[in-house]
Amino acid sequence: MNFVEELRWRGMLHDIMPETEKHLLQHKTTGYIGFDPTADSLHIGSLVPIILLMHFQKAGHNPIALVGGATGMVGDPSGKSAERNLLDEATLNKNVAGVKAQLARFLNFDESTSENPAELVNNYDWMKEISLIEFVRDIGKHLTVNYMMAKDSVKKRLGSDSQAGMSFTEFTYQLFQGYDFYHLYKEKNCLLQMGGSDQWGNITTGTELIRRKAQGKAYALTCKLITKADGSKFGKTAGGNIWLDANRTSPYKFYQYWLNSSDEDAEKYIKIFTFLDKETIEKLIAEHNEAPHLRILQKKIGEEVTIMTHGKEAYENAIKASNILFGKSTADDLKSLDEQTFLDVFDGVPQAEISKQLIENGLDIVAAFADTGFLKSNGEVRRALKENSISVNKEKVKDGFVIKTSDLIANKYVLLQRGKKTYFLLKVI
């Protein structure tokens, strides 16, 4: 498999150093990508570099995922208009552990099942032993300030559009990242560094350091940063980041993010975020264009990426949760949802709190709708009951129905509904 050609037809390739493709075709190569532990979970923006490493491994090369335990203490200025808050060591260690666990879900680290197992490294392990004097003498002398100032990440921060300027801490970041590449080159014969297009300056600092300090030859490759057709930021919603951790973003919400992609974006995403082959993708795009309202591309992306990130069961539960709002479902379907998914499905639905004792004693259907403020009066509830438009937990009920503890979802919620689309939540306290 031609790794570079694979990235090219998928629209992922941005910059590539001369001779990189030729080298990869001729030699099994070790390459790495760095991941910043700014949180204890990666978000979907990190899926692109993860997928880059997955393609690299599938092509028979040796992938290294580097978690920046040391560089995370400094903060990368690339693409940032202001300096980030620095994390304390305890938070950083927690974040490093979280990121490591996530990467293990995507890459094969098992030496017994893979001829080219992935490897996980933390740059803190080699940076912690280096003194400032050693670093300045052995690394700093190989790169001029003129060279470092010419990098886009530095120029942008020192330009007229930046009020914040740049601290010495951030200015040295490219030296840290350059040294990582040099260290992996020396210790693991790592000849390639990859990353997002905003990393080109930092990556080439590494190839330059290897050239000057070790008289060696190393290679660089970057992928395009993901943009959305409407100009909004990829991986963010009104509710914040879309995370890879199911505790931060439920698999339902994760699936919905892909499902809500525009047609234009979906045509890009199907190539970037799935491992479907060219023929399958072209067929799916043609089918989608014939009937865009069926959202064939969005559903397929959602399926592939949710299974890859959270597993098949989580994907099936996300589908079940989606059908609760938009299709036919039963009280049993509702009760099978965990609390977070249930709340995500009915996000924004008005709710009222009621005491547990009311439910234990049996809550009359008229009181449930009228006394909680969902409907205006007992009379309105009774009219709606006669029209057969009242449901509890998605199932139609008649006058005289009593809500009991057996009706509770996740032991604390009851879903009331009038007609097809008007919902109300009772939360038992």
N, C-alpha and C positions, 0 to 999 in steps of 0.2 A: 504494500500500500504506500503510495506517495503522500506522505503526511502534509506537505505544503500544498499540493494540488487539491487535497481533500478540503483544506481550509479555504483555498481560493474559490472553488465552485460553491462553497457554502456562504461566501461573502464575509468571511471572518478575518481574512488577512489584511493587515494595514501596512506595516513596514517590515522589510526583511533585509538583512545585511547581505551583500554580495557573497556568492559561493555557499550560502547556508543550505539552499535546496540541494545542490550537488553533493555536499558533504553528507546530508541526511540520507540521500539515496544510496550512497556508497558505504556508509558506516552505521552500525548500531551505536546510538549516541545517548549520553546522559544529559538531560536538560532539566531545568527547574523553573518554578514560579513561586514568588513570595506572596504570603497572605498576611495581612495586617490584623493583629488581634485587638482591634479597637472596641470589640464587644465579644460576649461569650458565644455569639452565633454569627455566621456569615449571612448576608442577605442575597437576594437573587442576582444582584450585580456581580457577585463572585461566581455565579454559575458559569459564566463565559470562560474565565481562566481554569476552572475545574474541568470543564468540557474539553478545553485545549489539552490539558494533561491526559484526559481519558483517550482522546484521539491519538496522542503521542504514544501512550501505552499500547493501544490497539495496533499501531503501526510497527510495533516491535522494539521501540526504544525504552530507555530506562527513565521514568519520571521521578523527580524529587519535588515534594511539596515542602516549602520552607515556611515555618511559622515564625514571625518576627518578634520573638520575645525581647530582643535587644532593640531593634529598630522601632518597635512599638513604644519604647520609652522616649524616643526622640521625636517621631511624628514626621510623616512624609509631606513636603510642601506641594507636591505635584497636583495640579488641578485645584488647589485650595487658594482662596483669596485672603484667608486669615489663619493665624497659627491656631492649632488645635490644643485643647487642654491635655496636659500630660497625665498619664495614668499612674497610680501608685502600684507598687510591686505585687501586692496581694490581688488587686483587681486584674492586673496583667496576667498573673499565673492562672487565675480562674478562666480568663478569656482564652489563653493558649490551650488549656485543657479542653474547653468547649469546641474550639476550632479544629483541634486534632481529631476529636471524636467524629465531627461532621465529615471531614475529609476521608476518613476511613470508610464511609458509606459509599463513596463514589469510585475510589481507586482500589485496585487489588494489591494489598501489601503482603499477601501470603506467599512465602517462598516455595511452599510445597505444591501450590497450584498454578504458579506463574513462572515462566522462563525469564520474565523481565519485571519482577515485583517492584511496586512503587516504594519509595522510602520517605520517611517523614523526619525532618530535622528542625531544630530550633536554634536560631543564630545566637541566642544568649549563651548557649553551651560553649561557643568559642570566643565570643566577645567579652565574657565576664573576666577572663584571665589577662586581657590586654590593658596595660597602663596607658595613660594619656601620652606620656613621653614616647613610649614605643609606637603608639598609633601615629602620632605626629611625625616621628622620625622615619618609620618604615613605610607608611602609606602616604601621608600628606605630601612628602617631598616629590612623589612621582607625578602629581597632578598640579598644574598651575592654577592660580586664582582666575586668570584670564579664561582658561578652559572651563572652569566651573561656572563662571559668570555668563558664559555663552549659552548655557542650558535654558530652554524655554521656561522651566519651572522657576528658575531664579529671575530671569528677565521680567516675567509677568508680575512677580511680587515686588520687584524694585522699580517697576514702571509707574507712570503717572496715575494709572487707574487703581493702584493699590495704596490705601491709606496706612496700612499696618506696617509696611516694610517687612524685613525678614531678620529673625534672630540668628545668631551664630549657630545655635542648636540645629535649626532647620537647614541652614546652609551646609552643615557637615553631613546631612542625611545621605547625599549622593555618594560620599566617601564610604559610609557604612555599607550601603547597598553594593557599591563597587567592591568592597572588601569581601562581602559574602560570596560574590561570584568568584573572586580570586581564591578564597579559601576552598570552595567546592571544586574549583578547577584543580587545585593542588592535591586535595585529599580524596576526591572521588572522580577525578578525570571528567568533571562536568564541563562540557564545551558549549552549551547553549542556555541562554536565559530568555524566557518569554514573559509576556505581560500585556496589559492594556496599552493602547497607543500613548497614553499620558506618561507611561513609564520609559519611553524610548531614551530620554536623556540619562536617567539613572542606570539603565541597562548598558548603554554604550560607555558610561564611565567605567563599568566593570570590564568591558572588552579592552578598553584603553589601558586600564591598570594591569591586566593580564599581559598585554603587549609590552608595556614598559618595565614591569617588575619581573615578569617571568619569561620575557621574550617569546610568549606563546600566542596562539591564534584561537580566538573564541568567536562565537556567533550570537546573533540577536534576531528576535522575531517578535512582532507585536500584533495583537488583534484589534479590530475596530471597537470603539466604545459604542455601546448600544444606545441608539436614540429612538425616540418615538415620533411618528408622523405628525402628531399635533404639537410637538415642541415641548411637551411636559416631560418630567424626568422619569426614566425607566426605573422600575422597582419601587416606586413610591405611590401611595394613594393618599386620599384625604386623611386616612387614619394612620399614616406613617409608613415606615419601611415594610416591605414584604420579606420576612426572614425565612431561613431554611429550617429553623427550629420550630417544631410543631407546638411548643408551649408559648412561643411568641406570636406565630401566625398559624392558625389552625389549617390542616390540610384542605378544609372546605374553602377558606378564604384564599389560600394559595391557588387552588384549582380555579376559583372564580376570577382571580387576577388574569390568568391566561385566557379564560373564556371571554373576558371583556375586551380582549385585544381588538384593535381595528383590523379590517381586512388587509390593509396595506402592511401593517406591522406583522400580522399573522403569516404573511407570505415570506417575510424575512425570518421570523422566529422559528418556523418549521425546519428551516435549514440549519439554524444555529443551535437550537436547544434540543434537537432530537438526533438520533443516530440512524434515522431512516435513510435508505439509499436514494440516489438521484431519481431513478425511475419511479419509485413509490411516491416521492415528494411531487414530482411533475404531474403524476396521475391525481393526487389529492388536490393540487392547485387547480387543475382543469375541472374536477368535480365541484370544487368550491365555487369557482367562477360561474358555473351553470346555475347554482342555487345558493347564493351567498347567505340567504336567510336561515339556512340549515346550520351555518357556522361549523362546517366540516373541519376546516383547518384548526379553528380555535379549540374544538373538542379534542382533536387528535393531539395537539400540543399539550393541552391540559392533562390528557391521559398519560402521555409519555413522560412528561416532566414530573407529574405528581407521583407516579409509580417509581421513577428513578430516585426521587428525593425522600418519599415517605413510605413507599411500599404499596403493594396491590390492594391490601385490605383498607388502607387509609384512602386510596383513590375510590374504591367502591363505596365507602362511607360518605365521601364527598359528593358522589353522584346521587346517593340516596338523599342526602341533605338538600341538594339542588332540586330534586324532584318534589320535595316537601312544599317548596314555594311555587314551583312552576308546573307540577304534574299531580297525579293522583297519589295519595299516600294515606296511611292509616295511623291510628293511635300507637300501634306497636312500632311503626317506623319512627315516630317521634321519640318514643321511650328508649329506642336503641341508640339515640344520639348522646354523646357526652355533653356535659354542661356547656363547655366553651363553644362547641360546634353549634349547639342549640341557640346560644346567645348570638353567635355570628350570623346565623340564618335569619334571626328575627331582630337584628340590629336596627335600632331606631323605632321599634314598635312601642307605643305608649304602654306603661305598666302601672299597676297599683299593688301596694303591699297589703296582705291580709294575715290575720293570726292563724297559727297552725290549728288552734282549738276550733275555729270555725269550720275548717275542713274535716277535722276529726269528728265533729258533731254532725257533719253533712251540710253542705252549702247549697241552698235552693238556687236553681238556675236563674230565676228572675232577680234575686238579690245579687247574684254574682255579676250580672250585667248592669243592673241599675244602681246598686249601692256603691259600686266601685267607680262609677262615672263613665263607664264605657258607653252605655246608652242613657238617654236623658231621664226616662221614667219607667215605672213598672208597665205602664200601658204600651209604651213603645216596644219593650221586650216581648210582651204577649202578642202584639201584632206580628212581630218578626217571627215568633214561634209558629204562629198560624200560617205564615208564608213559607215555613220550612227553611228559613235562611239562617238559623242559629246552629253553630257547631262548637263542640268542645273537643280539643285535641284532634281537629280535622274530621270529626265524625258528627253527623247531624243528630240533634237531640230534640225531644218533645217537651211540652209543658209538664212540670212535675219531676223533671230530671234533677238528681241531687249529685253534686260533685263531692267525691270522697277521696281519702288518702291514696286509694288505688289508681286514681286518675293523675297523680303527680308525675311530672317529667323531671328526671334527675333529683327526685325527692323534694323539689321546692317550686315547681312551676306548673301552671295550667294555661293552655293556649285557648283563648276565646276568639270566636270569629263570627262576623256577620257578613253574609254574602260570600263572594269569592275572594275579595281582596282586603277587607277591613279586619285587622287583627288587634288583639289586646292581650297583654300578659298579666296573669296574677302571680305574684311572688309571695310565697309563704314564709313568714318569719316567726 
